[in-house]
Amino acid sequence: MPFRWDPREHVALAKYVVKWLLIAAPVGALIGSAVALFLWALELVTRARWDHPWLLWLLPIAGVGIGLLYQLLGKSVEGGNNLIMEQIHEPGGGVPARMAPLVLVGTIVTHLFGGSAGREGTAVQMGGSIASTVSRWLRLDEDDIRELLMAGIAGGFGAVFGTPLTGAVFALEVLAIGMLSYRAILPCLIASIVGDQVATALLATRGIQHTAYSIKSFAALGLVHGTPHLSWALTGKVAIAAVAFGLASVIFAELTHGLSRAFRALIPWPALRPAVGGALVIALALLVGRDYLGLGVTSDPHHPNEVSILSSFHLHGATAWSWWWKILFTAVTLASGFKGGEVTPLFFVGAALGNAMARLLGVPEHVDLFAGLGFVAVFAGATNTPLACTIMGIELFGAGSDNLLGSGFVVYVAAACFLAYLFSGHTGIYLSQRLGNGKFGDTQFAKHASLLTARESRR
């Protein structure tokens, strides 16, 4: 068969690339700048809360303030991440520009006064808001709006965690369970990389860096510098832990959704819900301690023995039930109306559960490995994004380690993420996520139904 080349196709492709470079790169830079501002402010308020522990007592009052803010100005953006996903599935009125400043202020206030929340939701919502605003300025058509909104998700996610490849794949994978479309891969990749680079550069001017994680047990056992190999016994234990990670993600998602429904049913006035939630968080802190307040990446320097994500990578850095307490603190915080994301608390839950599973399964020498696997696998189960989370494991734990990628580590990460995804069933933290392809054979749910529809049908 003779070789045929159509130069018009490659001219069209070149135009497509140039088009998205001109659109997605500036959008990524704007998102990266917004994320840098957010992370800098988050650093300041976290330190303020550590230095002034009495701020926790004002959490209910802060909750009323957030509730009133959204009741007066934010009804159109109350959907948060779910609103962005809905606009990608079915473009309509777009994502209002006010979403970005509202979620920024709400999240900063939540963290200042001790609410247990994350940062991914804020970054993604700012990214979606910025992308949607730019799409209106440029008067893009529906297909381009979808791609730019996905790029906004990618830019926010990649910038907030310093994981640009994960951000791009996450934006493609999170929309529908079991389906991955590469149509928007170029704008997502551009926005995520540019957003990450801009955020990193701006944060460096303030002396702030993304948290560095390491898994040292491989090097200690000679698995890094020796002949790369896979331990089947360790793989089996990883698989058992992965089932627990998947079930933990179900508990997190269902408890948060259930409490949210209960708050709405029992407390008609929206501004009062976070006040009650704040009081419950204070009660929980008095009951089990302050370890589970705030972001939870590092311990309060005034109380270095507190449980955190980083401490969970050490043998005695978490208790057997630390993962449960973080779930409860976060579910109460977010379900009652405080702002922030779910992902960093999921990292905490996974790392703490991984710590507990390593001891339970008789491999305490691999506690850092299991904490790292739980870190990404619980997230994979809760968001139904196993591929993105596998890549995140490589970006966070493998890329900076000497030959760690050749030691069987990637197999352990993939096994943990995909099994946790499978055992999380058809649940998740994003109720606007669609059901693309079922996780196992035929399911009782219609294809392309939302997780909200699936959840309601099980009641």
N, C-alpha and C positions, 0 to 999 in steps of 0.2 A: 504494500500500500504506500503510495508516494507521500512524502512529508508535505503537510499543508500548514501554512502559517497565515493567520489573519491579523495583520497589524492593527486593525481597528479595535480588536478586543483588548490588546495591550495598551493602546492609547486610552481606551475607556478605563482600564484598570489604573493607569497612571493618574488620570483625572480623579478617580475615586480616592487614591492614596493622598494626593495633594489636598483634595477637599477636606478630608478628615484630619490631616495635619494642621490645616489652617483653622479648623473648628475645635477639635478635641484637645490640641496642645494648649491653647489659651484657657479653655475651660478647665483642664487639668491644673494649670497654674493657679487659677482662681480658687479652685477647690483645695489645692495644697496650701495656699495662703490661709484660707479659712480654717483648715484643720490645724495648722501650726498655731494660729491664734487660740483655738480651742484647747489644744494640748498644753500650751503655755499657761492659760488661765486655769486649767485643771490642776496643773502642778502647783500653782499658787494657792488655790483653795484647799487642796489636800494638805499642804503644809500648814495652812492656817487652822484647819480642823485638828491636826495633830497637836499644834501648839496651844489650842484653846478647846479642850474637850467639852467644855460647857456648851459649846454651840449645838451639840446634839439635842439639848433640851428645847431648842427652838425649832426643831424639825417640823412639828405639827403646824406652827405658824408659817414657816416657809412653804409648807404644803398648801395652805390656804392661798398664799400669794401666787403660787404656780397655778392652782386651780382657777383663781380669778383671772389670771393673765390669759389662760387658754379659753376660759368661758367668754371673755370680752373680745379677744382678738384672734383666738386660734381655733375656733370651731371648724374652720375649713381645712385645717392641717392636723386635726386630732388623730387621723389615721396613721400618721408617721410613715414608717417603712412600707406598710401595707398600701398606703395611698400611692406611693411611687410605683409599686408593683402593679397596682390596678391601672395606672395610667400607661404603663408599658403594654399591658395586655389589651387595653381598650382606651386609646388616647381620647381624652375629652377636654375638660377645662384646664388640664395641666396641673402642675404642682405650684401653689402660690409662692411668691418670693418671700413672704413673711415667715415661711416655715424655717428658714435658716436662722434668723436672729432669735425666734421664739424658742427653738429647741436648744440653741446655744445657751441662752439665759436660763432656761428651765433646768438643763443638765448641770450647769455650774452651781446653781442654787442647791440642787439635790445633793451634790457632792460636798459642798461647803458645810452643810448641816448634818451629814452622815448617812444619807440614804445609800442603800446598796444597789448600785447600778453600774453600767458599763459606759463605753464610749463609741462603739461601732454604730449604734443607732443614730447618734448625733452626727457623726461624720457622714454616714450614708444619706441622712435627710438633708444635710447642708449641700452635699454633692448633687442630690436630685433636685433640690430647689434652685441651685445655681444653673444646672444644666437646663431645666425647664424654662427658666427666665431667659437664658441665651437663645433657646429654640424659638421663643416668642419674638425676640428682637430680630432674629434672622428669618422669621416666617417660614420655617421648615415644614415639609410635608409630614404625614403621619409616620411613614417608615423612618425618616431621618430623626423625628422626635423620639421614637422608640430607641433607636441606636444611641442617641445622645443621652437619654435618661439612663440607659444601661451604662454608658461611659461615666455618668455622674456617680452611679453606685460604685463602679470600679475605682474611680479616682478617690472617693471618700474612704473606701475600705483599704485600698493599697496605701494611702497616705497615713492613715491613723495607726496602722500596725507595722509599717515599713516593709510590707510584703507585696510588691507591685504585681508579680505574676499571679499570686493568689487572688488579688483584687480583681484582675481581669477575668480569671476563670470563674470566680465566685459570681460575678455579675451575669455571666452566661448560664451558670448552672442553677442559680437559686430560683429562677422564675417558674420552672416546672420540674417536678420530680421525674427522674428517669429520662429527661430530654435535654440535649445540649445542642444549641444552634450556634454555628460559628459566624453567622452573618455580621454580628457586631464586634467581632474579635479585634479588628484593627482600631476602631475608636476607643474600645475598652482598654486595650493595651497601651495606647498612646496616653490616655487620660490617667491611667494608673501609674505609669512610669513617671510622667511629668509631675503628677500630684505628689508622689513619694519624694522625688528629687527636690522639689520646691519646699515641701514641708520639712524635710531633713535639713536643708540648707538654712532655712529660717530658724528652726529650733536650735541649730548649732550656735547661732549668734547669741542665744540665751543660755548656752551651756546645757541644753537638754538633749538627750539621746533616747532612742528606742531601747527598751529593756533587752539586755542580752541574756540568752538562755544557753545552757550547755548540758550535755549528757556525757559524763566522764567515765561511767562504768565500762564502756567499751574499751577505752584506752587502758584502764586499769587491768582488764583481763587479757590484754594483748590482741584484741579483736580488730583494732584499727591498723596497727602497724604490721600485724602478722598476715597470714593468708586469709583473705575474705571468705567467710563461710556462714551458713545459716544453721542455727541450733533448732532442731525440730521440737525438742522438749520446751525450749523457751517460746517457740511459735505457738505451741498448744496452750501455754499459759497466757500468752497475749490474746489468743482467741477467746478464752474464758473471760478475761478481763474486758474484752471488747463487748461481750454480751451485757456485762454490767454497765459499761459506758452507754450503750444504747438505751437500756432501761432507765438510767439516770436522766437521759435527755427527755424521755417520755414524762417522767415525774416532773421535771422542770417545766416543760411546756404545758402539761395538763393542769398543774397546780396554778401556774400563772394565769391561764385562761379561766380556770374555775373561780379563782379568787376575784378576777376582774369582773366576771359575771355577778358574783355575790355582792361586791361593792356597789355595782350599778343597781342591783335589785333592792338592797337594803338601805342605800343612802341616795335618795333622789337628787339632792343638790350636789353637783359635780365638785364644787370648791371644798366641800366638807370631806370628801373621800380621802384625799391625801393627808388631811389633818388626822383622821382616824388611823390611816396607814402609818403616819409618822409616830403616833402614840404607840402603836403595836411594835414598831421597830425599836423604840426606846425600851419597851418592856422586854423584848427579846434580848437586847444588849445587857440589860440588868440581870437577865436570867443566865446567859451563857458567855457574856463578855463582849468586848468591842472588836474582836478579830474580824467580824464579818460585815463591818461597816465600810462604806466607800468602795473604791475600785478594787482593792485587795491585791494589787500586784506585788507590793512590798509591805513590810511591817512598819508600824509606827516606830520611828527611831527612839521614842521615849519608852516603848515597850517592845524591845527587839524579839521577844519570844512569842509574839503573836503569830497566828497562822496566816500565811499569805501564799500567793502562787509560787514565789521563789522559795519560800521555806519548805513547800511540799516536795521539792526536789531533793530534800535531805531526809534521812531515815526517820528522825523523830520530829519532823517539821509540821506534821498534821496529826490529828486524832482520827480514830476510826469513823467518826461521824461528822468531821468538818465539812465534808461535801454536802451533807444534808442541811446543816445549818446555813450554809451559803445559799442553797436553793430557797430555803424558807425566807431568809432576810430579803433576797432579791425579788421573790414572787410577791411578797407583801408590798415592797417599795414600788415596783412597776405596776402591779395590778391596781393599786390605790390611786395612781395618777401622777406619780413623780416621773421625771424625764431622764432619759439615758438609754443605753443599749443593754442587750442581754449577753453579748458575746464574751466580754471580759469576765463577768461572773461565771459563764459557762467554762471558761478557761480555768478559773479557780476550782469549780466543782470537779472538772476532769482531773486536774493535777492532784487535788486532795483525795479523790477516789482512787486514782492510780497509785498514790502512796499507800493507801489502805490495802489495795489489791496485791501489791508487791509483797507486803508482809503476810497477807492471808495465803497467798499461793507459794510461800516459801522461797521467794527470791529477793530478800532484802538488799542484796548487793546490786540489784537492778532497780532500786526504787526511783532513781532519776529517769530511767528509761520508761517505766510505767507511768510516772507523773507526766512525762512529755507526751506519751501516747494518749493518756486520758485528756490532756490539754486540748489536743486537736480532735480526738474521736468523739467526745461528748458534744462538741461543737458540730461535728459532721452529722451526728444523729439528730440534733435539734434543728438544724437548718436544711437537712437533706442535700448536703453538698460534699460528698465524700472525695471527689477528685480535687476540688479546691483545697480541702483540708489536708489531703495527702501532700499537695504542693506546699501548703503552709508549714507542715512538719519539716519538709526539706529546707525551706527558706529560713525558718527560725532555728532549727536544731542542727541541720546537716551541712548547710553551705559554708559555715565558718569553721568546720572541724576538719582536721587533717584526715582525709580518706574515709570519713565516717560513712559516706554514701556507698562505699564498697564493702561494708561490713555486715550486710543483712539488714541494716537499719531501715532502708526504704521498704523492704518487705514487711517488717513489723508495723511501720506506720500505715501502709496501705491496708494490711489485714485488719488493724484496729479500726481505721476509718470506715472501711466498707462494711465490716461486720456490725459496727455500731449503727451505721446508716440503715442496714437491713433490719436490725432488731429494734429500731425506733418505730417501726411500723409506719402507718400513714398518719403521722402526727408531725407537729413542728411548731416553731415559735411564730412563723409568718403565716397567718391564716389566709392571705391572698395568694399564697403559692398554689400553683395549679398541679393537678395530677396528670402527668404526661403518660408515663408507662408505669404500671404497677410494679411493686417490688418483688412480688412472687405470683406468677401465674395470673389467673383472672381474679379481679377484685370485685367487691360489691359496689364500687363507686364508678360513676360515669367518667369517661376520659375527659380531661380538661376541666373537671369540676374543681372548685377551690377546696383548700383544706378546711375552710369554714363550713362548706356544704357537707364535706365528709364527716366532720366532727359533729355537726348537728344531726346527721342521719344515724349516728350511733347512740344518740340519747334515747 
